[in-house]
Amino acid sequence: MDPALAVDAEQRGLLPAGAKISKLAVGEHRADPLSVGNGFTLWDGSSRHIEASLAAGASGVVATPLAVLPEPFPGRSTAKVQAAVTRLIGSVDRANLREDRMNLLTSLFRHEA
């Protein structure tokens, strides 16, 4: 999905309710036509900069590490959630292979780590 495709899909009445974007710099959210109009929901595919993504116009952030956050879940503060997610991202980043990252997340989800 790119801006030109979004405009065409909107004109044809085929625009989906929302999309997850990836590989887009935080500052580009606001300029992207996907982030405005017709109730379209734009989700950032990175949890490395939650507050900046929301401030730039994203409706939400996809954060795989949230599935394995320890109990109790961080308070209702983007700073607290970001701190917890950043710790987990650091562990995932240190895993060399995709399989290693998957094993790490699976073990965290099962509270085996």
C-alpha distance (Angstrom), angle and dihedral (degrees) to the residues before:
residue distance angle dihedral
M1 . . .
D2 3.79 . .
P3 3.83 132.8 .
A4 3.82 95.2 -94.1
L5 3.80 91.8 49.9
A6 3.80 90.2 47.1
V7 3.80 92.6 53.6
D8 3.81 91.3 48.1
A9 3.81 92.2 46.9
E10 3.81 90.9 48.5
Q11 3.82 92.0 50.9
R12 3.80 90.3 50.8
G13 3.81 92.8 46.7
L14 3.80 91.5 -114.4
L15 3.80 101.0 111.2
P16 3.79 110.4 130.8
A17 3.80 121.2 -128.5
G18 3.79 91.6 -103.2
A19 3.77 148.8 -30.0
K20 3.77 142.1 -143.6
I21 3.78 113.8 -123.4
S22 3.77 126.7 -155.4
K23 3.78 135.5 -177.7
L24 3.82 92.0 28.1
A25 3.78 120.2 127.9
V26 3.81 114.5 -118.5
G27 3.81 92.7 -115.5
E28 3.81 91.0 56.7
H29 3.83 95.7 64.3
R30 3.80 96.0 81.0
A31 3.81 93.5 47.9
D32 3.79 93.5 48.9
P33 3.82 112.1 99.5
L34 3.80 88.6 -143.2
S35 3.80 89.6 72.7
V36 3.80 96.9 61.5
G37 3.78 140.5 52.4
N38 3.77 137.7 29.7
G39 3.79 94.0 33.5
F40 3.80 93.0 -73.6
T41 3.80 110.2 170.1
L42 3.79 117.3 -140.7
W43 3.82 119.2 -164.2
D44 3.78 123.4 -169.9
G45 3.80 113.7 -130.8
S46 3.80 93.9 -145.7
S47 3.78 128.7 74.7
R48 3.81 93.5 -169.4
H49 3.82 93.1 97.7
I50 3.81 108.8 22.2
E51 3.80 98.9 160.6
A52 3.82 93.8 45.7
S53 3.82 91.6 48.7
L54 3.79 92.2 51.9
A55 3.81 91.6 45.7
A56 3.81 90.0 50.8
G57 3.80 92.6 56.6
A58 3.80 107.1 -87.7
S59 3.80 113.4 143.0
G60 3.78 91.0 -144.0
V61 3.77 145.8 -23.9
V62 3.79 128.9 -109.7
A63 3.78 105.6 -134.0
T64 3.79 115.2 178.2
P65 3.82 90.5 -178.0
L66 3.82 89.3 63.5
A67 3.79 87.9 74.5
V68 3.80 90.0 66.9
L69 3.80 102.9 37.9
P70 3.77 112.6 135.2
E71 3.78 123.1 -106.8
P72 2.89 126.2 -70.5
F73 3.79 94.8 48.8
P74 3.83 112.7 -127.9
G75 3.81 115.5 -90.0
R76 3.79 123.7 -93.0
S77 3.77 94.6 -77.4
T78 3.78 126.4 110.1
A79 3.80 88.7 -144.6
K80 3.84 92.0 56.5
V81 3.80 93.3 44.1
Q82 3.82 90.8 46.0
A83 3.82 91.4 51.0
A84 3.81 91.4 51.8
V85 3.80 93.3 45.0
T86 3.82 92.1 46.7
R87 3.83 90.9 55.4
L88 3.81 90.0 52.7
I89 3.80 93.2 44.4
G90 3.81 88.4 54.2
S91 3.80 90.1 56.4
V92 3.79 91.8 47.2
D93 3.82 92.1 47.2
R94 3.80 90.5 54.6
A95 3.82 90.7 57.5
N96 3.80 107.4 97.4
L97 3.78 102.4 -152.6
R98 3.80 133.3 41.3
E99 3.80 88.6 -119.4
D100 3.80 90.0 53.8
R101 3.82 90.4 51.5
M102 3.80 91.3 49.7
N103 3.80 91.4 48.4
L104 3.80 90.3 49.7
L105 3.81 93.6 50.6
T106 3.80 91.2 44.8
S107 3.80 92.0 50.8
L108 3.82 91.2 47.4
F109 3.79 91.0 48.8
R110 3.80 89.2 52.6
H111 3.84 90.2 43.9
E112 3.83 90.0 -121.1
A113 3.82 96.9 127.1
